[in-house]
Amino acid sequence: MAVQSADKARRVREVSTVSIRYEDKSVRDVPFAQLRLADFEGSVPWRRVRSVHGQAHYSGSYASATTGGHVVYESRLELARLLLADFDPAVRGIFAQPCRLVARIGNRARCHVPDFLLVMGSGTVRVVKVRSTDRVQDPKIAEALAWPGELVEGHGWVYEIWSGADRVLLENVRFLAAYRRRGVVPEAEVERAWQHVADGDQMAVVEQRLAGDRPAHEARPALMALLWSGRLTTDLSRPLSGNSVLWRCS
């Protein structure tokens, strides 16, 4: 069985291609074995994302701090994965619907459009497909997701099927995302907050230290900006509060 599996993976790699769409509306077909990260420079999402009254999925575009531009998504679940990618300091680039993979498996041509391609600071490329847990458990869908994984991992990249994350973590990241853009909180206030935080401080203590004679909550935005940027960290598996313990990361 192992030999058959390896032969199948090899056949998929041999006949597979990647189609990438570019800003000038051209489409380039690249043999998967020759695909490089540089091929995505100047690319646009494979499909146009539209919002239509009554449609089943919630779609739109997200202003990403990582890319400095808008990244499209086609569902709330995709938006959740996008938020986590934007929050992750290890992610240096995000491409939505980066390409269409085409392979012939047996006598059947198969197509697959990943939801995201994430470029990591380590140089690793992560290809992400977002599917809800109930759909992943469907044998037909699981099979449809398996061959792209063989293809991507055989290329030395990482393949991820993402079905969700802890609710509290997501709510915390959604809240912090309000502070993702530079200038929302004046840089001088952010740097002052940074100078006043020590490892192990509770957030309420730092807020009071920063606020002085002002209401403590007025000092909070600078700490939120530091948490979003990754210069501070805390346990995001619990709701953010004055009891949250802060740690310096750089």
ABEGO torsion letter per residue (X at the ends): XAAAAAAAAAAAAAABBBBBBBAAGBBBBBBAAABBAAAABGBBBABBBBBBBGBABBBEBBBBAAAGBBBBBABAAAAAAAAAAAABAABABBBBGABBBBBBBEABBBBBBBABBBBBAAGBBBBBBBBBAAAAABAAAAAAAAAAAAAAAAAGBBBBBBAEBBAAAAAAAAAAAAAABBGABBAAAAAAAAAABBBGBBAAAAAAAAAEABBAAAAAAAAAAAAAAGABBBBAABBBBAABBBBBAX
